[in-house]
Amino acid sequence: MANKKKSAAKKSFLALFASALSSIWKFLAKIFGSSIRFIARGARDLDPEHHRDGAALLVLLLSLAAFAGTWFHADNLVGRNLYSLFYGAFGRIGICAPLVLLYFAIRLFRKPDDKHVTGRITVGTLTLLVSATGLAHLLNGSLGAINPTGATAIRNGGGLLGYWIAKPLVALMTSLLAYPLLFAIFLFGILIITATPLSKIGIRIKVIAIWLWSKRPARNDEDFEISDTPPFESPVVAWNQETDDEIDEHEFDEEFTVEIPRQPLDAQLKEAPKSERRPEQLLLTSDVKYELPSQDLLRVGPAAKAKSKVNDSVVASLTEVFKQFEIDAQVTGFMRGPTVTRYEVELGNAVKVERITALSKNISYAVASSEVRILSPIPGKSAVGIEIPNADREIVALGDVMRSSVAGLDHHPMLVALGKDVEGNFVCANLAKMPHLLVAGATGAGKSSMINAMITSILMRATPDDVRLILIDPKRVELTAYEGIPHLITPIITNPKKAADALTWVVREMDL
């Protein structure tokens, strides 16, 4: 009986002790879990940039430790282990590992949000690593590099990675084919890093050649003759001293009209007019002589057409529409432009202009064009104008506009060629008179062609001392050909963030 009581007391003590241990364990676990959750909640509340900076700092510390171990052979635990890791894994290529880590650390610091580019560069780097270690193992010597006898042979080649790459290749296709294959993979890695498709290799090589040519050393001063022509001085627009209160309100009562001289309708075919003068060479302040390109570099376009069969067909269609709706009107002539022709319609007595404008949809249907524009009336004429796009459009060459009298009589370096108007007259514009310029249009409207014409016009007329350019091309398509021109303040900007910085700098310079 006494033994049973002792056994029951012992069991109750053990149960109490186990319960106490369980309570202590749960208490410690609760404290530890609460601490971890508090720290994790604080980490989640950190700015995402702090997370990225922490990762970049970790990679930077790893690169510094790799430099100490692989380059300077630091005699410590970290240095020895990193040396064994990089040289054991990558062989002689392991000496480049600290540089690669340093590059990625700097990139994470400078461009933390550019994940797409960072991922592409990472893939390209891995491709280079695979091919370079394989080549290093093959170039190490004989088959002993493929069948190493120890760690020393592996380190002297491409490491374990190079061994795993080179041995199967040599076994499958012999070293004669393994070399070109690995070299091709190496070049492919370079194309991935530089984002260069195979179809654009020639263009990239040309751009690099132009850039290297622009960076060539300057020649001696005696090779140049400084022009006596004074540097161009930008004209200052006169300030309007008249206030709003001094303007007569009755000046705006009458309709604004512009007198346009009547042009003969049977104009003969003629070549584009040529200017006898060309822009003068302006004085440079530096020791580099920039010669304005010759206008002979620009091609001459085809002669302008005065009329075509399409115009005769449109005149017949308009006459038929007027006849169907019993309107006393007739087409008296037309003025053909490169893309649009303006047809002049004279109305009979007591015929309202509104009867013509009401037929816009019928005219569009008759001439099979949805872009019909009616001028009622043509400014300066007693006639209604109907502008219809040409079915046989003409190409306007930049060389014709630059050789025209309009461009030849204006020697401003910021004059740019725009093309021809609806009457076939050459049109140029002075960018110095435009504080801001917005170029907009639908796809295929010619925005890119206009931008290229503007830049080419400036390069043909202005030296780097007259005009400096900042080109921004995030798509890396339109402005690649201008890489390396001496007018650039900075290389062509493709990063949107750098574009914002460049525009901020320009605004700051203009405010000074």
C-alpha angles and dihedrals in degrees: 000000000000090000091055091052091050091049092050091049091049092051092049090050092050091048091050091048092049091048090051092050090048092051092048091049092049091048093051091045091051092050092047093046092048090051092050092048091049092051092045091049089052090049091052090051091056118107112263089237089061090055091052092045089052091053091047091049091051091052090047092053090047091051092050090050089048090052090052093049103039103030104030098026094228109205099227138100096264095043094049093047094048091047091051091045099050098037092042093050101036106016115206090354087067089082087073094054095089091051092051092049091048091051093051091047091053091045092051089051096047103033108022095154097050094093095151094057092041090053091049092050090048092054090047092049092051089050090052090047094053094047096040095051091048092050091046090053092049093045092050091087135269135351087297086080089056095044103037121193096207150346092290093061091049093049092049090055129037098307125239091316092053090047092052091048100042101041098059092043093052091045092051104037108005124245091280090072097029093066097057092041094054091042090053090050089050091054090046089056090054090051090052093051093048093042091234118152117212090249091057099049093100092050092049092049090050091050091050091049091051091048092049090047091052090052094053116127116273117254126238120286093242089067090068136066115210112225119240090218110111117240117268115267116208112235117244117228110234116247114244106238094187115103127215092254091059094056115101110236091208090066089079097049095091123071113261112243134173122212109232117187114237113251122211112259096215096060115169123237110267138173121252110278115255126214118229091213131060129197112285122243107258126216118266122212094209129070092254117095112217112197117206110241117253118253087230087080089071118079123239115240127224119280115273118257119235092198142343140193089268090062092051090051092051091049089053091049093051092048090051092051091052090049094050093052093041096240119158098228137115138191106249098181146317141233113221121211128181095268106005133042122204113214117202116220122190118202127219125240116297093008113137119228089224090069089065096044090050089061096062094113093044091050090049089053093047095051094036095237131119094199103073117147124193122204111199099215121358107242108262096009137088092231140089117244123217113191114200127176115249117249088207102049122191128225116241110212120215089222091061092053093046091050094047124109090246091064095035095058094051114065098181110134092222094058110122130191116241104172134244133326127227091277093053095253119142115252127205131169135204110230090197088072093053115079089186134013128195118191112196137162146127124286110290094017092120104259094140092047090052093050091050091048091051094050093044091050091054093047090051094052110026135061123217088260091059101042132019122190137210109195120196117193113163091172092054091218115093104040102035092104091064095060110128100017111145093237093071118106090195133007115277108291116230100164114086092213091054088048090058090049091050093051090048089053091049092051090049092050092049092050093054 
